[in-house]
Amino acid sequence: MYYNILKKKIASKSANIAIIGLGYVGLPLLIQFYRKGFNCLGIDTDNKKIKSFNKNKFDTNYFENIIKKKRKHSVKKLKKINFSNNYSLISKADVVIICLPTPVFKNKQPNLEFITSSLNQMKKFLKKGQLISLESTVSPGTTNKILANFLIKENFKLSEDFFLVYSPERENPVIKNLGQKFNFFNTPKVCSGYSKNCTRLGVLMYSKVVKTVIKTDSIKNAEMSKMIENIYRATNIGLVNELKIFCHKMNLNIHEILRLAGTKPFGFTPFMPGPGIGGHCIPVDPYYLIDEAKEYNFQLNCIEEAMKVNQKITKWCIEQIEKILLIEKLKKKNLKILFLGAAYKANIDDLRESPALKFFEYFQKRKVKFDYCDPYVPVIKTNLIKKKSIKLNYKIFSKYDAIILLTSHNIFKQNKIIKNTNLIIDTRGYFKDFKNKKIYLI
């Protein structure tokens, strides 16, 4: 009975969709369901964010770009979405989608407190006939271990009067280029369920908002696939970062070498070295699988070593910067540096786990005067760093002793930077095609 009722609601788009967590994953998903005609509720414990959203004010370019992507879905129309911090509203939902972060503790152990806390807040308001879908990245077995056990303890009969789905997020963070090849709609979405009925409902629901849904009957397979997607990138980035250090010792240009290797039309996928890894996925998710492997008395040596390299590369880059400053006789008390870029990758405004923060903290501790310029990250407020970005004005670049590029935003024009600077230290290979004595590639 419950299955057929919910199936009809989803098929007719009359189902009420509630999304928990309105961050980089949850808000775009919520807006996509709204665009496709569903009744939508967004829940987040950040009161400031909720008040802002209800006033149609969004605090980052990220959200603004999502909303403005289609004219017919203007900010004014978002008044139809109910934004709230009140978990009791879940009692009105047919579908609850959890899009909460899964960070790690300082000791790199998995931290699932956001999910468990959210479940405890919503348990009084869950009812028969609902569906919960988890989109957070977790290690294999977590959905059943935490969500399924939680629902069973609440006396729900899974696949009969309550339905459980796991569908890992695949949100593309490259948001400045709205004409990008892959977006939310055309990126295939993996979906699995606790039972066949759960899977069918999950596939039906997501097929209403994305072009292609990939079904799997195993939740563990879906969880593991997400892990592998992110670890594949983490380990390959670790590889090229290690090769970057080695090539530097050999006085070879890693960027030119990767360009040459990339001319092979098969069997090679290019990954670019940099000053470190950032974002919520790459620096975090591998540790979930490393921890899970211990349960099976297995050590993921390749992954562990790659993560060590990805941590080492930031320290190595800082050491190279100090050597260059020494070579250029710039180790002076009144040294002033300008860092270009703060976001963890190009053309986005995401500061999460950005290696730039480690650079800022390092030079701040050593009382080196510095500014940063990132049009996408106008303000940085962390426990250690509180700074505002300077405006992108190339004419003032010459007043700095050195320009250190940390993020290769397209908005940074190489020719103008070269023309107006005394020294450029490039951690990304952004200036790899320029031959100039004042450019150092590290």
Backbone torsions as a table, in degrees:
resi	resn	phi	psi	omega
1	MET	NA	-52.5	-178.0
2	TYR	-63.4	-37.9	179.7
3	TYR	-61.1	-49.7	-177.5
4	ASN	-65.1	-38.2	179.4
5	ILE	-64.1	-47.1	-178.7
6	LEU	-68.1	-36.7	178.0
7	LYS	-60.1	-43.9	179.3
8	LYS	-65.3	-40.0	179.7
9	LYS	-63.5	-43.9	-179.6
10	ILE	-67.3	-44.1	-178.4
11	ALA	-61.7	-36.5	-178.6
12	SER	-90.4	-0.4	-178.3
13	LYS	61.6	26.9	176.5
14	SER	-95.8	-1.7	179.5
15	ALA	-69.3	141.9	175.2
16	ASN	-87.8	122.0	-176.8
17	ILE	-104.2	123.3	175.6
18	ALA	-113.7	130.4	179.4
19	ILE	-117.7	127.0	-178.6
20	ILE	-98.4	118.9	-179.1
21	GLY	99.2	105.5	-174.6
22	LEU	-109.2	57.1	178.1
23	GLY	-102.6	-145.5	-175.3
24	TYR	-66.4	-18.8	177.6
25	VAL	-103.4	-50.0	-172.6
26	GLY	-64.9	-44.7	-177.1
27	LEU	-66.2	-46.9	176.7
28	PRO	-59.4	-37.6	178.8
29	LEU	-65.4	-43.5	179.1
30	LEU	-60.1	-45.4	-179.1
31	ILE	-66.1	-35.4	178.2
32	GLN	-65.2	-41.9	176.6
33	PHE	-63.7	-39.7	178.1
34	TYR	-62.5	-44.8	-179.0
35	ARG	-60.4	-32.3	-178.0
36	LYS	-87.2	4.8	170.7
37	GLY	102.3	7.5	180.0
38	PHE	-86.0	155.0	171.1
39	ASN	-78.0	129.4	-168.7
40	CYS	-126.4	142.0	175.8
41	LEU	-131.4	130.8	176.7
42	GLY	-115.6	126.6	-178.2
43	ILE	-118.8	132.9	176.7
44	ASP	-150.6	145.6	-178.0
45	THR	-82.9	-5.9	178.0
46	ASP	-80.5	99.6	-176.1
47	ASN	-60.9	-38.5	179.9
48	LYS	-62.8	-41.6	179.3
49	LYS	-64.8	-44.1	-178.4
50	ILE	-62.9	-45.5	178.9
51	LYS	-60.6	-41.1	-179.8
52	SER	-64.9	-45.8	-179.1
53	PHE	-63.4	-39.3	179.9
54	ASN	-68.3	-18.8	175.1
55	LYS	-95.9	8.9	-177.9
56	ASN	61.2	32.8	176.4
57	LYS	-115.2	123.4	-177.1
58	PHE	-117.8	128.7	-165.9
59	ASP	-82.0	-1.4	178.8
60	THR	-136.9	158.0	176.7
61	ASN	-62.8	-28.2	-179.4
62	TYR	-54.7	-54.0	-177.5
63	PHE	-68.8	-38.4	-179.8
64	GLU	-60.1	-42.5	-178.3
65	ASN	-66.3	-37.2	178.2
66	ILE	-63.6	-45.2	-176.6
67	ILE	-67.6	-40.1	-175.7
68	LYS	-84.3	-0.3	-174.9
69	LYS	-60.0	-35.9	177.8
70	LYS	-122.4	128.0	-175.2
71	ARG	-59.6	-38.2	-175.3
72	LYS	-69.0	-11.6	177.7
73	HIS	-113.3	69.3	-178.2
74	SER	-77.5	171.6	178.6
75	VAL	-57.6	-38.2	-178.9
76	LYS	-59.6	-37.5	-177.2
77	LYS	-70.0	-18.1	-179.1
78	LEU	-71.3	-3.1	175.4
79	LYS	-63.0	-18.8	179.3
80	LYS	-75.6	-15.8	176.4
81	ILE	-88.7	132.6	178.5
82	ASN	-94.8	114.7	176.0
83	PHE	-100.5	131.7	-175.1
84	SER	-154.4	160.9	171.0
85	ASN	-107.9	10.2	-174.1
86	ASN	-96.2	107.2	-177.8
87	TYR	-67.7	-18.1	-178.8
88	SER	-63.6	-23.2	-179.9
89	LEU	-67.0	-12.9	177.8
90	ILE	-63.5	-23.6	179.2
91	SER	-63.0	-19.1	179.4
92	LYS	-94.2	-4.2	-175.8
93	ALA	-88.7	148.7	171.7
94	ASP	-96.2	-31.9	-179.6
95	VAL	-129.6	133.9	176.8
96	VAL	-120.6	119.9	-179.4
97	ILE	-112.2	123.2	-177.1
98	ILE	-96.4	117.8	179.7
99	CYS	-124.7	62.4	-175.9
100	LEU	-106.1	152.5	-179.4
101	PRO	-69.8	150.2	175.5
102	THR	-126.1	79.0	-177.9
103	PRO	-79.4	-172.3	172.5
104	VAL	-121.9	156.9	174.7
105	PHE	-75.2	176.5	-179.4
106	LYS	-60.7	-28.5	178.9
107	ASN	-86.4	10.7	177.4
108	LYS	71.9	14.3	175.1
109	GLN	-82.8	144.9	-179.6
110	PRO	-57.5	139.3	178.9
111	ASN	-119.6	103.8	-177.9
112	LEU	-104.4	19.1	-174.6
113	GLU	-64.3	-31.8	179.0
114	PHE	-62.3	-41.3	-179.0
115	ILE	-71.0	-48.7	-177.7
116	THR	-64.6	-38.4	178.2
117	SER	-64.5	-41.4	-179.9
118	SER	-64.7	-41.3	178.8
119	LEU	-61.5	-41.3	179.3
120	ASN	-65.6	-33.5	179.1
121	GLN	-74.1	-28.4	-176.2
122	MET	-95.8	-11.6	-169.1
123	LYS	-61.3	-31.4	179.5
124	LYS	-69.4	-17.7	-170.9
125	PHE	-112.5	1.7	176.1
126	LEU	-77.1	151.4	-178.3
127	LYS	-144.6	165.2	179.4
128	LYS	-64.4	143.7	177.7
129	GLY	95.2	0.3	-179.9
130	GLN	-92.6	166.8	176.0
131	LEU	-128.5	133.8	173.0
132	ILE	-112.9	131.5	175.0
133	SER	-121.4	130.7	177.0
134	LEU	-100.8	128.2	177.8
135	GLU	-111.5	-8.1	-178.8
136	SER	-66.3	149.0	178.6
137	THR	-77.8	121.7	-178.7
138	VAL	-139.6	161.6	179.1
139	SER	-75.6	156.0	-176.6
140	PRO	-55.8	129.9	179.2
141	GLY	101.1	-11.6	-174.7
142	THR	-67.6	-40.9	-178.0
143	THR	-59.0	-46.1	179.0
144	ASN	-70.8	-41.8	-176.0
145	LYS	-64.1	-39.8	-175.6
146	ILE	-99.8	-56.8	-174.3
147	LEU	-74.6	-47.3	-178.5
148	ALA	-62.6	-46.2	179.5
149	ASN	-63.0	-38.2	177.5
150	PHE	-61.2	-46.8	-178.1
151	LEU	-68.1	-37.2	178.0
152	ILE	-65.2	-40.4	177.8
153	LYS	-64.8	-26.5	177.6
154	GLU	-85.7	11.5	174.3
155	ASN	70.2	26.6	172.9
156	PHE	-90.7	145.9	176.3
157	LYS	-100.2	101.7	-175.7
158	LEU	-62.4	134.1	-178.8
159	SER	79.2	-4.1	175.1
160	GLU	-110.7	-58.2	180.0
161	ASP	-118.4	3.2	175.3
162	PHE	-154.0	149.1	-171.4
163	PHE	-130.9	138.9	-175.3
164	LEU	-125.6	131.3	-176.6
165	VAL	-132.6	148.2	169.6
166	TYR	-125.6	126.3	179.7
167	SER	-144.9	98.6	-174.4
168	PRO	-64.0	139.2	180.0
169	GLU	-64.6	149.1	173.9
170	ARG	-136.9	45.4	-178.2
171	GLU	-69.5	130.3	178.4
172	ASN	-86.8	116.7	-175.4
173	PRO	-77.3	-6.9	-178.7
174	VAL	-77.9	92.5	-168.6
175	ILE	-107.4	-8.3	-179.7
176	LYS	-78.3	-29.3	178.6
177	ASN	-97.2	91.8	-175.0
178	LEU	-71.9	-8.0	177.6
179	GLY	-96.3	18.2	-176.4
180	GLN	-62.4	155.6	-174.0
181	LYS	-64.2	-45.1	-177.4
182	PHE	-111.2	127.1	177.6
183	ASN	-127.5	-171.4	-177.2
184	PHE	-59.1	-41.8	-173.1
185	PHE	-71.4	-43.1	-172.9
186	ASN	-97.9	4.8	172.9
187	THR	-85.3	119.4	-179.5
188	PRO	-55.9	142.3	-176.5
189	LYS	-119.4	124.6	178.4
190	VAL	-79.0	139.4	-179.4
191	CYS	-143.6	137.4	177.2
192	SER	-143.6	164.7	-178.7
193	GLY	-141.6	165.8	-179.8
194	TYR	-63.5	-30.5	178.5
195	SER	-142.9	178.6	178.6
196	LYS	-63.2	-40.6	177.9
197	ASN	-63.8	-40.5	177.6
198	CYS	-62.6	-44.1	-179.6
199	THR	-62.8	-44.5	-179.6
200	ARG	-59.2	-43.2	-179.8
201	LEU	-66.9	-40.9	179.3
202	GLY	-63.6	-44.4	179.0
203	VAL	-63.4	-42.9	179.1
204	LEU	-61.2	-45.9	-178.1
205	MET	-62.4	-51.3	-176.6
206	TYR	-70.6	-25.7	178.1
207	SER	-67.7	-14.7	177.0
208	LYS	-79.3	-16.2	-175.8
209	VAL	-125.4	-11.4	175.6
210	VAL	-129.5	157.0	-174.2
211	LYS	-70.3	-43.0	-175.2
212	THR	-131.7	127.4	175.8
213	VAL	-113.8	126.1	-180.0
214	ILE	-97.5	115.4	-176.0
215	LYS	-90.3	138.9	168.8
216	THR	-137.9	142.3	-178.0
217	ASP	-82.3	-3.8	-177.1
218	SER	-116.0	118.5	176.1
219	ILE	-62.7	-38.4	178.9
220	LYS	-60.8	-38.8	177.6
221	ASN	-62.0	-42.4	180.0
222	ALA	-65.5	-43.7	178.7
223	GLU	-62.0	-43.3	-178.6
224	MET	-68.8	-35.5	-179.5
225	SER	-62.2	-39.3	178.1
226	LYS	-66.1	-41.5	177.4
227	MET	-58.8	-46.6	-177.0
228	ILE	-66.6	-38.6	177.4
229	GLU	-53.6	-47.6	-176.0
230	ASN	-78.4	-36.5	-179.5
231	ILE	-71.2	-31.7	174.7
232	TYR	-56.1	-44.4	179.1
233	ARG	-70.8	-42.2	-178.0
234	ALA	-61.3	-44.2	-177.5
235	THR	-71.1	-37.9	178.6
236	ASN	-70.1	-35.7	174.4
237	ILE	-65.3	-39.9	176.3
238	GLY	-60.0	-39.7	178.9
239	LEU	-61.5	-50.8	-177.2
240	VAL	-71.3	-27.7	175.8
241	ASN	-67.7	-38.6	176.9
242	GLU	-68.2	-40.6	177.3
243	LEU	-65.2	-31.7	176.7
244	LYS	-60.5	-45.2	178.9
245	ILE	-65.1	-44.3	-178.5
246	PHE	-65.2	-44.5	179.4
247	CYS	-63.1	-35.0	177.5
248	HIS	-62.4	-40.8	177.9
249	LYS	-65.4	-30.5	179.7
250	MET	-88.5	2.2	-176.7
251	ASN	59.1	41.8	177.6
252	LEU	-113.6	151.2	-179.4
253	ASN	-91.8	103.9	-177.3
254	ILE	-59.6	-33.6	-176.8
255	HIS	-70.1	-39.8	176.7
256	GLU	-68.3	-37.1	179.4
257	ILE	-65.8	-42.9	178.5
258	LEU	-66.6	-34.9	176.2
259	ARG	-62.1	-42.8	179.3
260	LEU	-65.1	-45.5	179.2
261	ALA	-62.2	-33.5	-178.5
262	GLY	-71.0	-11.0	178.1
263	THR	-75.1	-13.1	175.4
264	LYS	-71.7	123.3	-173.2
265	PRO	-78.6	0.3	179.7
266	PHE	-151.0	155.5	173.1
267	GLY	74.7	6.5	179.0
268	PHE	-143.6	127.9	175.2
269	THR	-117.7	120.7	-176.1
270	PRO	-74.5	136.0	169.8
271	PHE	-126.2	141.7	-173.9
272	MET	-101.9	133.8	175.8
273	PRO	-74.5	163.6	-179.2
274	GLY	-161.9	-159.3	-178.2
275	PRO	-89.6	2.5	-178.0
276	GLY	147.3	174.6	-178.3
277	ILE	-105.7	151.7	-179.5
278	GLY	-146.8	-172.7	-175.8
279	GLY	89.8	175.9	-177.5
280	HIS	-86.4	-17.4	-172.1
281	CYS	-94.2	-62.4	-170.3
282	ILE	-60.0	-43.1	-179.2
283	PRO	-77.7	-8.0	-170.5
284	VAL	-116.0	-52.2	-168.6
285	ASP	-58.9	-37.2	179.5
286	PRO	-55.8	-32.0	-177.8
287	TYR	-70.6	-24.4	175.3
288	TYR	-66.0	-43.6	-178.9
289	LEU	-74.3	-35.8	176.1
290	ILE	-59.5	-42.2	178.4
291	ASP	-66.9	-41.8	-179.7
292	GLU	-63.3	-36.1	-178.3
293	ALA	-61.8	-30.6	179.5
294	LYS	-62.5	-30.2	178.3
295	GLU	-64.9	-22.9	-179.5
296	TYR	-107.2	14.3	-180.0
297	ASN	54.2	45.6	-177.2
298	PHE	-132.1	142.2	-179.5
299	GLN	-114.9	126.2	179.7
300	LEU	-89.8	77.2	-172.4
301	ASN	-59.7	-44.7	-177.5
302	CYS	-60.7	-44.9	-178.9
303	ILE	-67.6	-43.3	-179.4
304	GLU	-61.3	-42.9	-179.2
305	GLU	-67.2	-38.9	178.7
306	ALA	-61.7	-40.8	179.9
307	MET	-68.7	-33.4	175.8
308	LYS	-64.1	-41.7	178.5
309	VAL	-63.9	-42.1	-178.4
310	ASN	-66.0	-25.3	173.7
311	GLN	-81.8	-37.2	-177.9
312	LYS	-66.7	-34.2	-172.4
313	ILE	-62.1	-33.3	179.5
314	THR	-65.6	-46.4	178.1
315	LYS	-62.2	-40.7	180.0
316	TRP	-62.8	-43.7	179.3
317	CYS	-61.8	-40.9	178.5
318	ILE	-63.1	-41.2	178.0
319	GLU	-62.3	-40.4	179.7
320	GLN	-67.3	-38.0	177.9
321	ILE	-61.1	-44.3	-179.5
322	GLU	-65.3	-36.9	177.3
323	LYS	-64.1	-42.4	180.0
324	ILE	-65.5	-41.9	178.3
325	LEU	-62.0	-35.1	178.4
326	LEU	-69.3	-43.2	178.4
327	ILE	-60.0	-41.6	-178.1
328	GLU	-83.6	6.1	178.3
329	LYS	57.0	43.5	-178.7
330	LEU	-108.9	9.4	178.1
331	LYS	-79.4	79.5	-178.5
332	LYS	-130.4	163.7	-174.9
333	LYS	-66.7	-33.1	-177.3
334	ASN	-97.9	23.0	177.7
335	LEU	-59.3	137.1	177.5
336	LYS	-133.7	128.3	-174.1
337	ILE	-116.9	147.9	171.3
338	LEU	-119.8	121.0	175.1
339	PHE	-92.0	129.4	175.2
340	LEU	-98.1	114.0	178.8
341	GLY	98.2	141.5	175.3
342	ALA	-133.3	-31.0	179.0
343	ALA	-60.9	156.0	-174.0
344	TYR	-74.0	-17.9	174.8
345	LYS	-150.0	171.9	-171.7
346	ALA	-69.3	143.4	168.7
347	ASN	67.0	23.9	174.7
348	ILE	-131.4	169.4	180.0
349	ASP	-112.1	23.3	-175.0
350	ASP	-89.8	119.9	-177.2
351	LEU	-100.9	-3.2	-173.7
352	ARG	-60.2	125.2	177.1
353	GLU	56.3	22.3	-177.3
354	SER	-64.3	132.3	177.5
355	PRO	-62.1	-22.4	179.4
356	ALA	-57.0	-35.2	-178.9
357	LEU	-62.1	-35.9	179.4
358	LYS	-68.4	-36.0	175.9
359	PHE	-64.8	-46.1	-179.0
360	PHE	-61.1	-45.2	-178.7
361	GLU	-63.5	-41.0	-178.8
362	TYR	-61.5	-51.5	-176.5
363	PHE	-73.1	-26.6	175.9
364	GLN	-68.0	-41.4	179.0
365	LYS	-62.4	-32.0	179.7
366	ARG	-90.4	10.6	174.6
367	LYS	56.5	37.1	174.3
368	VAL	-88.8	131.0	179.6
369	LYS	-73.4	130.0	178.8
370	PHE	-152.7	154.7	170.2
371	ASP	-123.5	168.6	172.2
372	TYR	-133.3	154.7	178.4
373	CYS	-130.4	114.7	175.8
374	ASP	-150.2	101.7	-178.8
375	PRO	-58.5	-21.8	-179.1
376	TYR	-89.5	-16.3	179.4
377	VAL	-126.7	81.1	-174.1
378	PRO	-67.4	-27.2	-177.5
379	VAL	-139.0	140.6	173.5
380	ILE	-120.4	123.7	176.8
381	LYS	-132.2	101.0	174.2
382	THR	-124.4	-178.4	178.5
383	ASN	-62.3	-29.6	-175.3
384	LEU	-109.2	-27.5	-174.9
385	ILE	-118.6	126.0	173.5
386	LYS	-133.8	102.4	-175.9
387	LYS	-146.6	157.7	173.1
388	LYS	-113.4	141.9	177.5
389	SER	-68.2	140.5	171.4
390	ILE	-77.7	159.8	177.6
391	LYS	-70.7	149.8	179.9
392	LEU	-75.8	88.6	-178.7
393	ASN	-127.2	101.0	-174.7
394	TYR	-62.0	-25.7	-176.5
395	LYS	-64.9	-25.5	-178.6
396	ILE	-93.1	-3.0	-178.0
397	PHE	-61.7	-30.3	-176.1
398	SER	-67.2	-16.0	-179.4
399	LYS	-78.7	-9.1	178.0
400	TYR	-94.9	143.9	178.7
401	ASP	-71.5	-32.1	-179.3
402	ALA	-149.3	144.1	173.3
403	ILE	-110.0	124.2	179.9
404	ILE	-114.5	115.2	-178.7
405	LEU	-87.6	120.0	180.0
406	LEU	-109.1	-26.7	-179.2
407	THR	-135.0	127.0	-173.3
408	SER	-92.6	62.9	175.6
409	HIS	-61.5	140.1	177.5
410	ASN	-62.1	-24.0	-177.5
411	ILE	-69.1	-20.1	177.5
412	PHE	-79.8	117.1	-177.4
413	LYS	-92.6	115.6	-173.7
414	GLN	-57.5	-47.2	-176.6
415	ASN	-60.3	-40.5	-180.0
416	LYS	-69.4	-36.3	178.4
417	ILE	-66.4	-46.4	180.0
418	ILE	-60.2	-42.9	-176.9
419	LYS	-62.9	-33.2	-170.9
420	ASN	-109.9	15.6	-177.5
421	THR	-124.3	159.4	178.4
422	ASN	-93.2	-34.3	-176.7
423	LEU	-154.9	133.6	178.8
424	ILE	-121.5	125.6	173.4
425	ILE	-114.5	116.3	-170.2
426	ASP	-109.9	114.6	-179.6
427	THR	-93.1	-1.1	-174.0
428	ARG	-118.0	-10.0	-174.4
429	GLY	78.6	22.3	-178.7
430	TYR	-68.5	-27.7	-179.2
431	PHE	-106.3	23.7	-174.5
432	LYS	-62.5	-23.7	-177.8
433	ASP	-92.3	4.2	-178.1
434	PHE	-110.8	132.5	176.2
435	LYS	-105.8	107.0	-176.9
436	ASN	-152.8	134.2	-175.5
437	LYS	-63.3	-23.1	-178.9
438	LYS	-90.0	6.9	177.6
439	ILE	-105.9	124.6	173.5
440	TYR	-112.9	126.9	173.9
441	LEU	-98.9	123.9	176.0
442	ILE	-126.5	NA	NA
